[in-house]
Structure formats: structure tokens, C-alpha cells
Amino acid sequence: MSEPTRTVCPYCGVGCGLEVLPPAQPGKAVHRDGQGTPIWQARGDRAHPSSQGMVCVKGATVTESLYKDRLLYPMLRESLDQPFRRVSWDEALNHIANRIQSLRARGSIDAFCMYGSGQFNTEDYYVAQKLVKGCLGTNNFDANSRLCMSSAVSGYLQSFGSDGPPCCYDDLELTDCAFLIGTNTAECHPIIFNRLRKHHKQNKHVKLVVVDPRTTPTAEAADLHLAIKPGTDIDLFNGIAHLLMRWGWLDAPFIDDCTSGFSAYADVIQHYPPDVVVRRCGITVEALEKAARLWGESKRVLSMWSMGLNQSSEGTAKVRTLINLHLMTGNIGKPGAGPFSLTGQPNAMGGREAGGLSHLLPGYRLVKNPQHRAEVEQFWGLPTGQIAAVPGRTAWEMITGLEQGAVEMLWIAATNPVVSMPDLERTKAALRQSPFTVYQEAYYPTETSAFAHLLLPAAQWSEAPGTMTNSERRVTLSPQFRTPPGEARPDWVIFQKWGNG
Ligand code: SF4
């Protein structure tokens, strides 16, 4: 048997390690999919520390999606009602260059936007930042992580000054009490849930609390399920804080040494007595007290959340309120404890590291910080002041910019906004108004390709080398082991060739 290639699953933020084997193995029948196409085989990598050999059905069948409906060549059309015609890479990239030059000549580079993806490798993200924020001088790069992770990013930044989740998967087996909030981990992050559930089952003192309006498979495994009314998370967290203060279950030395503004926080918490909180949340006083007792009595509390907190008009405040509970009880900076944001996409975390949102620069730096801009300009060999001092358009501001005629060129890569954006009819109407949309994608057709003027074929996972960073910030190499179909190129190569052209 030939040696397997070790890589990472490209589907979700758990970041499981995979081993892949070619379709033909000595002495065995060729491995084929349901249509008879020979396909690579995937299995869990026992040596990968994040997943320890475990893999869910998506990871186990990942190779089946590599062969179907691929975009093979650049294709161009002048308007959306015309058919696409195949063009060369040179013609495609020159077309983009002419459009950009015309914007620059008019001093309108801010009419250019790029919308990327948590499916990028970190290297794709990084080269895109250098091209857009460095060379073009606009911060109009945002990613679909904006739709899921930006509340966690802002919550961490505002509470800690840095967007680096202070937890790792080993904490799953070291915690005394896990709060899963707004996350159906059993179905959405199954390998994380498997690790936590095993620890929970094997250790009687370990408790599992689930906060979710829905009764999910995750909630069914909980010792306490708080089915709060949607949107009342802040009331619940502050209600728990109120009881912890009333009972004196605080970590005073930690508060004195490591936090600021505690007395102002305590004033706010006074407004969340149990009778008010249970009425707003739709739970019983007994349930609220049990949650507070579990938090207060446990030596190591780990909280985990995903879209239930993040996808909210007050998502950042929800994340900060949860973090406050950790700070007031010293449940951070020690094994088995801390506020742990679970990322949805495989490389949303790599995007954060590479500065892949419109207010970020690489290395957890901020566009608004003059020293951060100067450091990046110096590293990239750019003149002082080349990086714009104001954050660029967010994903939704790109859509509203199209509506207003302020965005004249939109470059979408590795994401399908006509499916994933909020308010889809409005999104489609805005895309119909776009003067020029480039769509860089591995697959064709997609819902978004119907709104594109220029299609650029991108290489897929397994066809381009790169790295991905999972929820616990573990970086895994994702090597190339197949040849891209047709004329598809890695995303970063497309950016680099266009930038050099
Ligand atoms: S849990 Fe996520 S990363 Fe792991 S195999 Fe499943 S889809 Fe892939």
C-alpha cells in the first residue's frame, strides 16, 4: 500500500486531520464513486492532535466532491443577459487590469471591492491582503467570515485587545463544566462534541449546560438545558453574574490583578435580579440558580459558542457579556477554562491571522492603528501612508455600495453570496446592478455565477498547497496531491499573476 498523504479536512472549523490514499492500491480494486469515477479515499489521521483519528461523514466523503461541476476555463461576457465565452487567462487578467486602471485614473479605487472566504488557504488570504490593502491602497477586502465570526472577533478585541481565542481542544478533557451556548455542537462540530461528551460520560463530576431555544441533539445530552427565549442571552449571562455576586463567588485577586472597570460592571449587574431575568428569558428561578451554581462551584468552566451568539444585531455585546463571567470568576488562562468561539468554516481563523476582514491587517493588526499600518507598510516595502487609515467596506456594505452606485467592481472568490448573504432578494438585485463582477470559483454553475461577468477557475483543496488554522488555532498543512482540472489555478496564484501583470 502506498503511503497516505496527511492533510486537513476542508469542511469546517474543527479542522480534523485526514489521511488520503490514491484510487488504485496494490492488490485492491480501484476505489470509485457511485458513477464509477476512480476517487481518492479519505480516513481519519490518528496522529492529528485535534481529531485523534476521528472524522465525520463529511470528512470521510470529501473526495467525492472534487470531480463534479468544475469550472475549467476563464469565461467572459459583457452583460448578464449574454452567454459566457471562453477566454485565455491573459485576456481575463488584462480585462481586470483595465478596469482597475480606469478606477485609479479617476481616483476611485474605493469603488473596487474584493469579497473572499473562510475556504481560502491562509496564503490566499495573505496575498489578497497585500494586493488589495497594500498595492491598491483600499481596505475594501472582506470575507464571508463577516457573516459568522465578526461578533467573536470584536468581542475578543474589545475585552482582551486581541482576537486570539484563549482555549484549545485539550481543554475539552480538562474542564469541570462546559456551557454550550447557541451552538448545536453535536451536529455542527461533531468531533469536538465527541471529545467533550466522552469526558462528560466518563467523569461524573463534569457537567454540561446547553443554552439554546431549540431542543437539539446537543441539548438532549445536557445536565441542564436552558431553553431561553431567542435574543435573551445577555439577560441570562448578567442574571448568572448577579447571583454569583450575591453569593460571593468571585475571584477577587484575579479581578484586582487582571481586569478594569469592575465596579461599573457590578452596578450594571444590580439591574439583573432573578425575577427580572427569568421573566425575560422564559425560564424558572430554579433553572437560573442551578446554572449559576454550576458555574460558581466548578473550578474550571469552559464556554463554547457559535452562530447563536454571533449572528445577532448585538452579537459583540453578547460575546463580551459571556467573557465578563469568565473574568469575574477567574475562569480563563488555566487548563479547562475560558471563552471558546467555535469557527464554522475551515479557515476562518487563518483569515483572522492574515488580516482577512476590512478592519484588519495581518498578524492580528488593525487598520485604524497607525503603528500597525507602519509595520505592515515597512514589511511589504510600501511607501508610508500607502495603507488607508480607515476600515474598508464590510460584506453587507459592499451590497449597499452596489445599490448606491458607489461600488463599480466586485471581485468574489471562493464563496457563494447568492446563497449565504442575508436578505437574498436584495442581494440579487444589487448584484444585477453591478457594473463588473469577477467570480473566482472552483465550481460551475453556482447560484452566484449567474450574476458574474468574468469567471476565473480556481484550484480546489487537494490541488493547491497551503495551510489552514482551525478553531483551536492549530495550523495544518494542506498539501497538493492532485492536478487541478482544466486551467484552474490556486487562488493566491491568480492574485499574484494579476498583481504582477
Ligand atoms: S468535524 Fe468538520 S473538520 Fe472534522 S471531518 Fe467533520 S466536517 Fe471535517
Residues whose N, C-alpha, C, O or C-beta is under 5 A from the ligand:
A	BS01	SF4	C9 Y11 C12 V14 G15 C16 V55 C56 K58 G59 H189 P190 I191
